Amino acid sequence: MLRKALFSALALASSLALCAAKEIEFTYKSSFDSTEQTAAGYVPDSCDNKTPLPLVIVAHGMGCDKKQAKGLGYYETAEKENFIVICPELHGLNSPGQTSLAAIPAQRDILDAIDYAFKNYNINKRRVYITGRSMGGMMAMLMALKHPDIFAAAVAGQGVYDLKYWYGNSLPFFKKPILAEMKTPPAPDNDFDYLRRSPISFAQNAPYTAIFMWHGTNDKWVPTVLSEMMFDELKKYNKYQAPVSYRNASSHCELNFPASWEWEQLKTYENISDSASQISSRFFDSLDVIVDEDGSMFYLVFELENKNAFGRIKAEIMDSVLTITTENIAKLTVDENKLPLKLKSTKINKK
């Protein structure tokens, strides 16, 4: 009994010590390749590990690192608005984080940083958000579309939403950093790698989270056409998609829309359903999603058959019967703990 009480006291003291911190830095083991990775962030004065706080993940841009969130004013906004902000140092498949271009290892950095926050702080899991600009906007959009069950909302600014298009139409000096990560230009033998890093490939997942976009109209580095293309594709699947917020005559390197503006877009969104007493996230009785790796989304747990192609899952619940149709899915299971109702039966049809 004494040992248990002592352990509880030490655990509480440790958590309060973490909360007492202001600017933070921490390391974690990558769930992709077991390498040690780092992240930086900020914890507001209001943190006491009694009241759950929102979490904002900032995906850094090309040529930047884990300190970008501080430089863009997220720390001040976190203190004022009472949320925790974390900016992981992304790492690529073939290059450092500065040119990681939404690689799977970088995506895992985002998820690993969230996992660290969940383990070390009292996070309101209904209010986890992601934001980023440029390459970070690419990542924010991609992660929101791939993990709508994690992120309540996202803000993506001036993002590279179609990597193949950007490679073919970018300024010449961007070819080198792109090839540092991608190794070769777009070609049939690497088409899937370009496509799976491009948020536009996942637009059909748009109905399942809230996404906000912004862009400066004088951006020569990432042209506004990329936001136009992304918006048009999102709109195909989500008629309620918010329009792009444009800042007239603004270039890529201007602050454009500050952290405080982004927080205003995010803060009212919660990952919650009308069945909140039964499940801890949004619920949709109809899903039609695209996936590119083994994983889970809402109540679906899946493994791809061909790892170098997209998988598609369509699920619909009617009269307590779940009907699922899959394409390029080798294995699929249903986590009924994430459903607000008891199923009578499940039917899985494989194309």
N, C-alpha and C positions, 0 to 999 in steps of 0.2 A: 504493500500500500504506500509506504514511504517512498520507495523507489519510483512508483508510478506518479506520485505527486511531484517529486523532484523533476522527473522527466517533463511533465506538463508545464512546470514553472520555467524550466530551461527553454522549452519550445516557445512559450509565450514571450519570454525575454528576447529570444532570437528574432521572432517575428516583429516585435515592437522595435528592436534595433534596426531591422530592415526598413520599417516605416519611418524611423527617425531620420533616415538618410534623405538627402536632397538629390543632388546629381548622383547617379549610380552607374557603375560598370560591373559587368559580370561575364563569366565564361560558361559555356555549356558544351556538351558533346553532341556533335551533329548526328541526327538520326539517319542521315544518308550515308556518311562515310566514316563516322566515329572520330573525325578530327575535332580539335578544340577550336571553338569559335567564340567571338566576343560580341557584346552588345552594350549600348549605353542608353541612359534614359533619365527620367526625372520622377520623383515621388513628391506629391504636394504635402504641405503641412497638415492637411486635414486627415491624412492617412493614420488610422489607429488600429487597423485590422479588425475593427468591430463593424464598421459600415462598409459594405462592398463598394468599390470604386470602379468606374469605367476604365477600360484599357484602350489606348490608341497606339497602333503600330504604325511607324513611319518607315516606308521603304525608301532607301536612299537612291539618289540618281547616279548616272554615269559619272565617273571621276570623283565621286564623293564617298563618304564612309559613315560610320555610326555616329559621328558628331554632327551630321547635317541637321538632324531634328533640332538641336540646340541653336544652330545658326539661323534657322528659319523661324524661330520664335515659339516653338512648341512648348518649351519649358515654362516660359512666362504664362502661356495660355493654360497649361496644365495646373499651375499654381492658382491662377485666378478662378478656373472653372472646376477644379477638384477632380482631376483624372490622372492616371498614371500613363506616361508615354515611354515607349521603348523603341529604339532604332537598332536592329541587329546589323552587324557587319556581314553583308551578303558575300557568299563565295560561289564562283561559277564552276562549271564542269571542266573547263579548260583554261580558265584565267581567274585572276583575283576578282573581288567583289565589284571593283570599279567598272568592270565590263561584263558582269555576270549575265545580263540580258535574260532575266527570268528563268534561269536554269533550274532544274529540279533541286540541286543542292541549295540554291538560294531560296527556293520555295520552302524547303525544310527548315532553313534558318528562321523564317517567319514563324512557322508552326512550333519550332523548338523554343523560340523566345516567348511565345504565348504559353507554352507548357511551363516554362520557368516562372512566369508571372503567376500562373494559377497555383503553383506549388509554394510560392514565397510571399504572396500578397493575397489579401481578400478582394478578389476581382468579381465584379458583377458580370457573370458570364452572358447575361442577356445584352450587355452593352460593350461588346468588343468591336472595334472599328479599325479600318486600315486606310491609309492615305499615302500619297506619293506623287512626285512630279517627274516628268521626263522618263528615264528608265524606271524610276520609282512609280510613276503613274502607270506604266506598263505592268509592273508587278502588282500594284494595288488593284487594278482592274482584273488581272488574271486570277489573283487569289480570291477576290470576292466572287467571281464566277465559278471557280473550282470548289470553293468552300462556303456556299451560302448558308450552311447550317452553323458556321462559326461566326461569320461577320454580320453584324446587324445592319451595317451600312458601310459604304466606301466613298472616298473622294479621289478621283484620278485626274491629274493635271497634265496637259500637253504630252500625253503618253505615246509610246511606240506600240500601237495596237495591232499593227500588221508588219512583222519583221521582214518578210520577203519584200513587201512594197517599199519599206524604208530603205532596205539595202539597195534596191534598184533606183531609188529616187533621192537618196540623201546626198548631202554635200560630200565631195571627194574625201575630205579628211576624216570622215566617219567610217570609211571602209576598213581602215586598220584596226580600230577597236572592235568593230563587229567581227572581223576575221580572227582576232585574238581569241574570241570565245567560240565562234562557229567553225573556225578552221578553213572552211571552203564556202564559196558563194552558193546561193540556192541552186539545187540540182535535184534530179529525181532520186538520187541515192541518199540525200539528207533532207528531203522535203518534210518528213514528219517532224524532225527536230525544229525546223523553222516554224512549222504550223503549231506545234504544241506550246511554243513560247509566245505565240501571238494571241492576245485576248480575244480578238475577233473570231477565232475558231470556237470559242465557248459561249458565243452570244445567246444561244438558245437557253442557257441557264439563267438568263436575266430576270425572269419573273420571280425568282426566289430570294432576292435581297434588294436593297436600295442602293443605287449607284448614281453619283453625281460627277459631272465632268466639267473641266474648265480649260480654256486655252487663250493665249494672247494672239491677236490677229496679225501681228507682224513677226511671227515666229518663223525664222528661216532654218533652224536646226531640225525641228520636228514640225513640218507644215500642218496647218489646220485641217487639211484634207484628211489626215489620219483620224482626227476627232469626228469629222463629218462621216467618214466611212463607218467608224465604230458606232456612232449614234444611230445611223441608218440601220445597221445590223441589229442592234439592241431593240430598236423600235419594231422590227419584224416580229419579235417574240414577246415584247412587252409594250402594249399600246400606251401604258402609263409612264414610260421612261421619261425622266426629266430632261429637258433640253440642255445643250451645252451652254455654259456661262462663258461668254467671250469678253475679253478686255481689249477694247479698241486700241490699235496702234502699239500694243505691248509686244516686246521681244521675248525670246526664250529665257534670257538670263535675268529678267526683272523678277521681283518678288511676286508680282501679279496678285494672286489671291492669298492672303496671309493665313497663318494657322488659326487665328480667331474666326475668320470667315469660314474656314473648313469645319471648325467645331460647330458653328451655327447650323451647318447642313446636317451634321452627324447626330447631334446630341439627343434628339427626341426619339430616335429609332431604337427599338428593342427587339431582340430575337425571342419573340414570345408569340403564343397562339391563343385562340379562344379557349383552348383546353389546358391553360397554364397550370392548373392544379394536378394534371396528370402527366404532362411531359414538359421538358425544360427548354424547348426551342420552338421555332415556327413549325407549323404542320400544313401540308398540302395534300388533299385527297387525290390529286393528280400531279404527276411529275413526268417530265420529258427532258432528260439531261444527257449531256455528252461528257465523257471522261477520257483521260489519257494515261492513267496509271491505276494500279491496285489501290483500293482505299474504301472510304465510306462517305455517304452523303445522306443526311437525315436518317431514315430507318433502313437504308440499303447498304449492304456490305458486299463488295464485288472484287473479282479478279479478272484481268483481261486474258483473253485467249492469245491474240497476237499482240505482243508488247510494243510493236512498232506501228500501231494503228489506233485510231479512236474507237472507243466503245460507246454504245448508246443504250439507254435504259428508259423504257416508258412504263410507268406504273399508275394504276388507277384503282381506287377503292370505291366500291359501290355495294350497298347493302351488306357491308362487312365482309365482302369478298374482294381480295386483292388479286388483280390480274397484272402480270408483268410480261413485257416483251423485251427481249434483249438482242443486241447485235455485237458480236465480238466480245462476249462475256463468257469466260470459262466456268466461273462459279459465282453464284449469288445467294446470299442469305438475307433474311429479314430479321432485324432486331425489334422484336415486338415490344420491348420496354420503351421504345421511342414512338410508339403509337398510342393515341388517346382512346383507342377502342379495341375490343377483343375481336380478332378475325375469326370468321367461320371457316375460311379456307384460303389457300394461296395457289394461284395457277401461274406457272412460269412457261412462257413460250419462247423458244430460241430460234432466231432467224438463221 
